[in-house]
Amino acid sequence: MATKKSTKKTTRKKTAQKPAASKTRRAAPKAKSTQHRRGKNITGYGAGGVDNVISVEEVTRQVEAIAEEVSVKQLDSLVKGEPFLQIDDLRAGYGKMQILHNLNLRVGRKQSLCLIGPNGAGKSTILHAIFGFNDIFDGRITINNNGEERDVTSLTPNQKLSQAGIAYILQDKSVFPNMTVEENLWMGGFLMNKPVESKRATERVFDKYPRLAARRKHQAKVLSGGERRLLEISRALVMEPEILLVDEPSIGLEPRFIDMVFEILHDLQHGEGKTIVMVEQNAKKGLEFADIGYVLVSGVVAIAGEGDKLLKNPEVGRLFLGG
C-alpha cells in the first residue's frame, strides 16, 4: 500500500511544507503501466504501475461505504456441511485496545477461507485470537468435530497446537537461520512427548518434500525465499494439525515462488484435508485459492462470499484487485 508523501516548495525567503493529508499520489513516469498508457487508471491494492494509489484511510472509508449487513445465516450458507472452525460474537484486541467487534466466522472441514481488507482492518488479529496470541474480551471460538463441539477460546497457543490441532504459520523470517533445515523441523515437534517422535515426523516431511530433504544439513539462512517459506509451512506440519492459520504466505516472494507456495497449500487442503484460514495481501491470488472470502474493515466483516464470486465483485476489484 502506498504511503502519503508531502512535497516541499522552496522560495528565496522561506520554505513551506505542504501538509501530508493528500489522499493520492502520482507515480513517477517510469512506473506508468500499460493500462495507463491505454487511458486506464488503476486504483486500490493492484500490483504493478499505477496512476493513482488511494491511501489506507480512503480504502477504509470506501469499504465502509459499500459494507453489507453480513448475517450469521449468510456465513453458514458458505460452509460445506457443518462449520468446523466457528467464531461467535468475538471481541478481541491487545491490552485495552479492542480491534474485533462482535465478529463471526465460519469455515467447514477441508475448506479454505481468505481474509482481505485494508491495513488495520483486523485480519491478522483474527488469526492471533484463534491461536491465543492476544486478549479476548468476549465471544467464543469453537471446533465442531463429528458433532462434538469444543470451546477452545481460552486455550494457550501450546494447547491450541497440541490439543486442538491448530497451527500458526507466521509471516516471513520465522525460521531459525543458524539452524539446519533438519533442526528447524525438529523444533516444530517441540511439544511431542519424546524427541524420537519429532524426528519421525521430520522424516515424513522429508519424504513429502524432497526439495527440503536435499538441504537437510544446510543452514536455513542459505535457502531461497521459496525454500524458506516451504520450511515454515513444513515445520507447522510436524505436529500434524487439522487447521492451518496462514499469515501472508506470498509476502516478500518472487512470483515463481508465490505460485509454488499456493500449490503446496492447495495440496494440503485438497490432498491432506487441512482446513485453512489465510490472511493474504495479494487479494487476487488469495481469492483465486480460497473457497470463501471475507472483506474486513474496522474489525468487522464488511462483505462475505465465495472466493470466485468476490473476484467478480466490481467494488472489491476496484479497491483490492487493481481494476
N, C-alpha and C positions, 0 to 999 in steps of 0.2 A: 504494500500500500504506500503510495507516495506520501511524503511529508510536505507540510506547507513551508514555503520559503518566503522570506522578506527580501526586498530589494532596497538598495541604497541610492539616493540621488545626491550628488555632491556639487556644491557651488563653491565659489571662492571664499565666501564668508562663513558658511556653516554646512554641516552635514545632517541631513534629516533622514530618519529611518522610517520606512513605511510599515505600519502595524502588520503583524503576522496573522491577520484574520481572514485572508483570502481563502476561498473555498476551492480554488482551482489553481493549477499551474500549467504553463505551456511548455511542452517538451522541447528540447534542443532540436534544431533542424535535422541533425543526423539521426535522431531517434524516430522520425516520422515513418509510419508503417505504410505498406502497400495500400491498405484500406484508406489511409488518409489521402494518399495521392489520387485515389479514385473518388475523393469527395466524401468519404465516410468518416465520421468521428466515432471513436470508441471511448466509452466511459466505464467506470466501475473497476472491478478487480481483474480485468482482462490482461492477459500476458502480452508481451511484445510492445512495440512502439505505439504511442498514443498521442492524440492531440490534446485532450484534457483528461486529467485524473481527479476525481472528486475526493474530498477528504473523508476521513473516517467519520467525523461528525455529520457530514452531509449524507453519507451512505446510511448511517444510523437513522437519521431523520426520514429519509426516503423509505427505508424498510418499515419504520413505524407507520408511515402513511399508507402502505399497502398491506399491513398486517391483517390477518383474518382472525376470526374467533375460532380457534382450534379446540374442538371438544375432545374429551376422552373417548367418546364413541368413534370419532374420526380416527384417532390414533389406533384404537383397537382394530379398525377396519383394514389397516395397513399391515397387520400381523397375519402371518400364515399359521393357522392353528391357534393355540393358546400363547399368550405372552410368556416368554422365558425370563427375560430381564424386565422388570417393571419398576417405574418410579411414580410415586403419587404425592402430589402437593408438596414438593420439596422446596424448602427454603434453606439455602446454604451460602457460605462465603468464607471470609478469612477474618479472624478476630471478631470485631463488632460490625464489620462491613458485609452486608448482605448483597450477594451477586445474583442468586437464583431466586425467583419469586413464584412460589406455588407451581413449580414446573412438573409436568407429567411426561413420561416417556414409556414407550413400549417397543420391544423388538422380540421376534419369535426365535425359537431354536433354529440354528443354521441360517439365520438371516443376517443381513448387514445393514447398518444404519450410519449415514454420513451426516455430520453436523457442520453447517456452514453459517457464515454471518460475519459482520464487521468485527474488527478488533474490539475486545472488551464486551462482547455480547454474552459471554458466559460459557463458551464452548468447552474449553479445557477445564473450567470449573465443574462441569458435569462429570467429566472423567475423574477428576480429583475426588468428587463427592462419592462416586460409585466405589472407588478404591480406598477411600478413607484418608485422603490427604488434606482435607480441610474441615471446617466446622459446619455441622448440620444443626440448624435451629429447629426444624420441624419437618414432618413428612416421613415417607418410608421408601426403602429400596428393598425389593424382594426378588427372589428367584423361585420360579414355579417349575418344579422338577417332577414330571409324571403325576401331576395333580396334587403334589405336596408343596405347599408354599412355605418358603423360609425367609424370614426377615434378616437381612444382612446389614442393615443400616449402621449399626454401632460396632461392627467388627473392625479390628485393626487391619492395616494393609497385609501383614503377615497371615492373619486369619483369612482374609479375602482370598489370598493366593493358595494357602494350604488346605483350607476347609471348604471354601465356596467355589473354587475353580475359576477365579477371576485373575487375569494377568494384565499388567500395565506395560505397554511398550512405549517408553519415553521418546521425546524428541531426540534429534541428532546429538551425538557426542556423549552417549551414556555408556560406552564400552570402557573397560579399564585398559588404557593404551599400552601400558608396560607389561601387561599380562599376555600370555599367548592366547590364541583362539580357543584352545582346549581349556585353559584355565578360566577364561571368561564363561564358557559353558558350564564348567563345574560350579561357578558362582551362582548360576541360575537355579541350581538344586540345593542351595544352602539350607533350605527348610526340610530337606529329606532326613529321615532318621539316621541313615548311615551314608558315609562318603561313597561307598561302593554303589549305592543306588543312583547317586548323581552321575557317577562315571558310566553306568549302564545307559542312563538316559542320554548322556552326551554321545555315546556311540550310536544310539538310534538317530540322533540329529545328523551325525556324520554320514550315516547310511542314506539319509534322505537328501542331504545336500553335499555331494562330492566336492563342490567348489570350496566349501569350508574344510572338508577333510584334507584336501591337498595343502591347506595352510594351517593345519592344526598346531604346529610348533612355531608359527610365525607370531611375532608380537602384533597385537591388534592395531597399533599405530601405523603399520605399514600397509594396511588394507586399503583398497579403493573405497570411495564413498558408498558405492552399491554393496560391496562386501561387508562394510561396517554395519549398514542397515540390515543386511541379511543376518549378521551375527546378533544384532539387537533383537530381532524377531525370534531367532532360534533360541537365544538364551531364555526368552519368555516361555518357550515351548517345553523346556526341560521338565517343568512341573506338570505337564500335560493338562493345561487349563481348558475349560469349555468356552469361556468368554474372554475375548481379547479386546482390551481398550487400547486403541492405536492413535497416538498423538502426532499429527503432521508427518505421515510416512514419506512424503515427497520433498520435505524441506531440505534445501541445500544440495539436491541431487541433479545430475545431468539427466536430460530426457531419456536416454537409453537405460539408465538405472531406475528411473521412475517407472518405466514400463515393466522392468524386471520385478520391482517390489510389488506392484499391483498384481502381477501374475502369481507371485508367491501367496499373496493374501487371497486371491481367487481360489487357489488350490487348497488353502487352509479352510476356507468356507465350504467350498463345494466338494472337495476331496476328503477332508477330515472332519467336516461337520461342525467347525467352530462358528460361534456367534461373534460378530464383530461390531463394535461401536467405534466409529472413527471421527476424528476432527481433521479436516483437510483444507488447507488454504488454496489448493488448486481445485476450485469448486467443480470445474468441468470433469476432471479426472475422478474426483470423489463421487459425484452423482452418476457418472457412467458406470462406476463399480457397484454402487450400493443399491440394495432393494428399496430402501426407504431413505428419504431425505428430510431433514428439518432445517429451516432457516431460523436462526436465533437472533434476537435483538433485545438488549437491555434485560437479559436474564429470563426471557420467556420465549415460547415457541410462537413465531410470527406466522409461519407457513409450514405445512407438512404435506407430504405426498410421496408417491412412488418416485424413485430416483429419475427414471427416464422421463416422467411427466414434468418434474421440476426443471429438467433440462430444456423443455419446450416452453416453459413459462416465460413470456417476454419480459416481465419485470425482473425475474430472477436473472435472466440472461443479460439484461441491461446493467444490472448492478454487480453481478458476480462472474459472469462468463465472458465479458468483453464484447458484448454485442448489443 
